[in-house]
């Protein structure tokens, strides 16, 4: 084992430690589960070590961590989807029919009246505004929406304002007023 | 009811909708690469909006998306620190030539970050190399593995104050995890069957508040 190899391995460990520290903060920001967070760090750790051991890299290029992290996440997602498809393959056909139904009928029957009306109201607002409204209802703020779309926050806020106005109008037409939400 | 409370009620009801949609077939879900395109803002806006519209209706895809954007944002933030003017941490020296600047600058100076500062090589059998790796309060200090009569190895490390448990990970030269376990003690027995190849092992101290302290990854196994 050369001193050079050891130096690089220490650098990788430092990179991993830093990455893990940043992931902990970012995962909280994006509401990522601890299990997913740990899977991600582990996958990146394995890939960086593999690069050192197998690819015999001399140094990590500037964008190496970004490429490694995103490809690790993509692989985790593919693996997760494959596992899920495998589990669907093992299901009884009658169960499978239920599984591919958009909504679970039993759960749907328990949905509140407001939830059902929201579902219908969203379908009635202009298609271009639906994603922004859904993002807001899913917990995203205008700043985060702007960041995701590459918009200024002002633009995101404006589109959100219009979308929510549409939604409220449709809800009122369906007999839902703010005071009736309680 | 205030507008704020009104929004909270709407969001709560929307949450119900998302919960009611599981389980579902993923065949209609966007490809993972489409999620990355949203994060990297590649492709036309209408397509990205369409992907986002699906994400906001599909909890499984949103979980995928959150994983991917956590990976991307974390890597970007870690790399951004490098370009923030921090001094380089390491140089890789080849032969007797001039020092080669290691492109990843020191990440050590950022407050609160964990740095592994141990030096030296731990190898098998113990005693042929320095047995103790240097560290500080931010590092789990690994001690030299002890061979066991049954052919296995006793992995040991210094207890970290306040740690609730330790995650022990052992992986082979290809990065495949050979052993992974969580223990409360500061020792772990690596079975004989696993110690027939060159391995790396590392320990993460887990604190009750979610805080983690990592060790270096060190070698164990035959020379």
Interface residues (C-beta under 8 A of the other chain):
Chain A: X1 X3 X4 X6 X7 X8 X9 X10 X11 X13 X14 X15 X16 X17 X18 X19 X20 X21 X22 X23 X24 X26 X27 X29 X30 X31 X32 X33 X34 X36 X37 X39 X40 X42 X44 X45 X46 X47 X49 X50 X53 X54 X58 X59 X60 X61 X62 X63 X65 X66 X68 X69 X70 X72 X73 X74 X76 X77 X78 X80 X81 X84 X85 X88 X99 X100 X101 X102 X103 X104 X107 X108 X110 X111 X112 X114 X115 X118 X119 X128 X130 X131 X134 X135 X136 X137 X138 X139 X148 X149 X150 X167 X178 X179 X181 X182
Chain B: X1 X3 X5 X6 X9 X10 X11 X13 X14 X16 X17 X18 X19 X20 X21 X22 X23 X24 X25 X26 X29 X32 X33 X35 X36 X38 X39 X41 X45 X48 X49 X50 X52 X53 X56 X57 X60 X62 X63 X64 X66 X67 X68 X69 X70 X71 X72 X73 X74 X75 X76 X77 X78 X79 X81 X82 X89 X90 X91 X92 X93 X94 X100 X102 X103 X104 X106 X107 X108 X110 X112 X113 X114 X115 X116 X118 X119 X121 X169 X171 X173 X174 X175 X176 X177 X200 X210 X212 X214 X216 X217
